[in-house]
Amino acid sequence: QVQLVESGGGLVQPGGSLSLSCAASGIFSINVMVMGWYRQAPGKQRELVAGISDVGRTNYADSVKGRFTVSRDNAKNTVYLQMNSLKPEDTAVYYCNVVTRYSRVYWGQGTQVTVSS
């Protein structure tokens, strides 16, 4: 059974930083093609934040470019999201996402990120 376990959310002041991590279990790393992060704010649709392919190719939402960095450790089946210069509009539940080479999609349970003074 595939499980994605997220950690690292919390409350931070505007301009601050947070780091999220997501460890995938129950799946061979060689089958994990894309790992990434989505977020969903209250009353809004879930949106892509950042993704990284198995060869390290990354993509970001325009709203986070230059502030967020996605990375992964294939040996640990773990994806990270370093978030700097956080803004109140970054407040959302952040979800880890994994897509396998067989086009299966898995989601984490979500972790709350709140940016507020």
C-alpha positions as CSV (number, residue, x, y, z in Angstrom):
1,Q,0.0,0.0,0.0
2,V,1.4,3.4,-1.0
3,Q,1.6,6.0,1.7
4,L,2.7,9.6,1.5
5,V,3.6,11.1,4.9
6,E,4.0,14.9,5.0
7,S,5.7,17.0,7.7
8,G,6.8,20.5,8.3
9,G,3.8,22.7,8.1
10,G,2.9,25.4,10.7
11,L,2.5,29.0,11.4
12,V,5.0,31.6,10.2
13,Q,5.1,35.3,10.0
14,P,5.2,37.1,6.6
15,G,8.7,37.0,5.1
16,G,9.5,33.9,7.0
17,S,10.5,30.4,5.8
18,L,9.2,26.9,6.2
19,S,10.3,23.6,4.9
20,L,8.0,20.7,4.0
21,S,8.9,17.1,3.4
22,C,7.0,14.1,2.1
23,A,8.2,10.5,2.3
24,A,6.6,7.9,0.0
25,S,6.5,4.3,1.1
26,G,5.2,1.2,-0.5
27,I,6.5,2.0,-3.9
28,F,9.9,1.4,-5.6
29,S,11.7,4.7,-6.2
30,I,12.4,3.6,-9.8
31,N,8.6,3.7,-10.5
32,V,8.2,7.3,-9.1
33,M,8.2,9.6,-12.1
34,V,7.1,13.0,-10.7
35,M,6.9,14.2,-7.2
36,G,5.4,17.5,-6.2
37,W,3.3,19.8,-4.1
38,Y,-0.2,21.2,-4.6
39,R,-2.0,23.6,-2.3
40,Q,-5.6,24.4,-1.6
41,A,-6.7,27.6,0.1
42,P,-10.3,28.0,1.6
43,G,-12.8,28.5,-1.2
44,K,-10.3,27.9,-3.9
45,Q,-9.4,25.0,-6.2
46,R,-6.3,22.9,-5.6
47,E,-3.4,24.2,-7.6
48,L,0.1,23.1,-8.5
49,V,2.9,24.7,-6.5
50,A,5.9,22.9,-7.7
51,G,6.9,19.6,-9.3
52,I,10.1,17.7,-10.0
53,S,10.7,14.8,-12.4
54,D,12.8,11.7,-11.8
55,V,15.7,13.4,-13.7
56,G,15.4,16.6,-11.7
57,R,13.5,18.8,-14.1
58,T,11.4,21.3,-12.1
59,N,8.4,23.5,-12.7
60,Y,6.8,26.1,-10.5
61,A,3.7,28.1,-10.3
62,D,4.4,31.7,-11.3
63,S,3.3,32.9,-7.9
64,V,6.1,31.0,-6.1
65,K,9.0,31.3,-8.6
66,G,12.1,32.7,-7.0
67,R,10.7,32.0,-3.5
68,F,10.1,28.2,-3.3
69,T,12.5,25.4,-4.2
70,V,11.4,21.8,-4.8
71,S,13.9,19.0,-4.5
72,R,13.9,15.2,-4.1
73,D,16.0,12.4,-2.7
74,N,15.4,9.4,-4.9
75,A,17.1,7.0,-2.5
76,K,14.7,8.0,0.3
77,N,11.7,8.5,-2.0
78,T,11.3,11.9,-0.4
79,V,10.3,15.3,-1.9
80,Y,11.0,18.6,-0.2
81,L,9.7,22.1,-0.5
82,Q,11.7,25.0,0.8
83,M,9.5,28.0,1.1
84,N,11.1,31.4,1.6
85,S,9.7,35.0,1.7
86,L,6.3,33.6,2.6
87,K,3.2,35.8,2.0
88,P,-0.2,35.6,3.6
89,E,-1.6,34.4,0.2
90,D,0.6,31.3,0.6
91,T,-1.7,30.2,3.4
92,A,-3.2,26.9,2.4
93,V,-3.2,23.2,3.0
94,Y,-0.3,21.8,1.1
95,Y,-0.5,18.3,-0.4
96,C,2.2,16.0,-1.6
97,N,1.7,14.3,-4.9
98,V,3.4,11.4,-6.6
99,V,2.8,10.2,-10.2
100,T,4.2,6.8,-11.1
101,R,5.4,5.5,-14.5
102,Y,2.2,3.6,-14.7
103,S,0.2,6.9,-14.4
104,R,-1.0,6.1,-10.9
105,V,-1.5,9.2,-8.8
106,Y,-1.1,9.3,-5.0
107,W,-1.8,12.1,-2.5
108,G,-0.6,12.9,1.0
109,Q,-3.0,13.8,3.7
110,G,-2.1,17.5,3.6
111,T,-0.3,19.8,6.0
112,Q,-1.5,23.3,7.0
113,V,0.7,26.3,6.2
114,T,-0.4,29.6,7.7
115,V,1.3,32.8,7.0
116,S,0.2,35.5,9.4
117,S,1.4,38.2,11.8
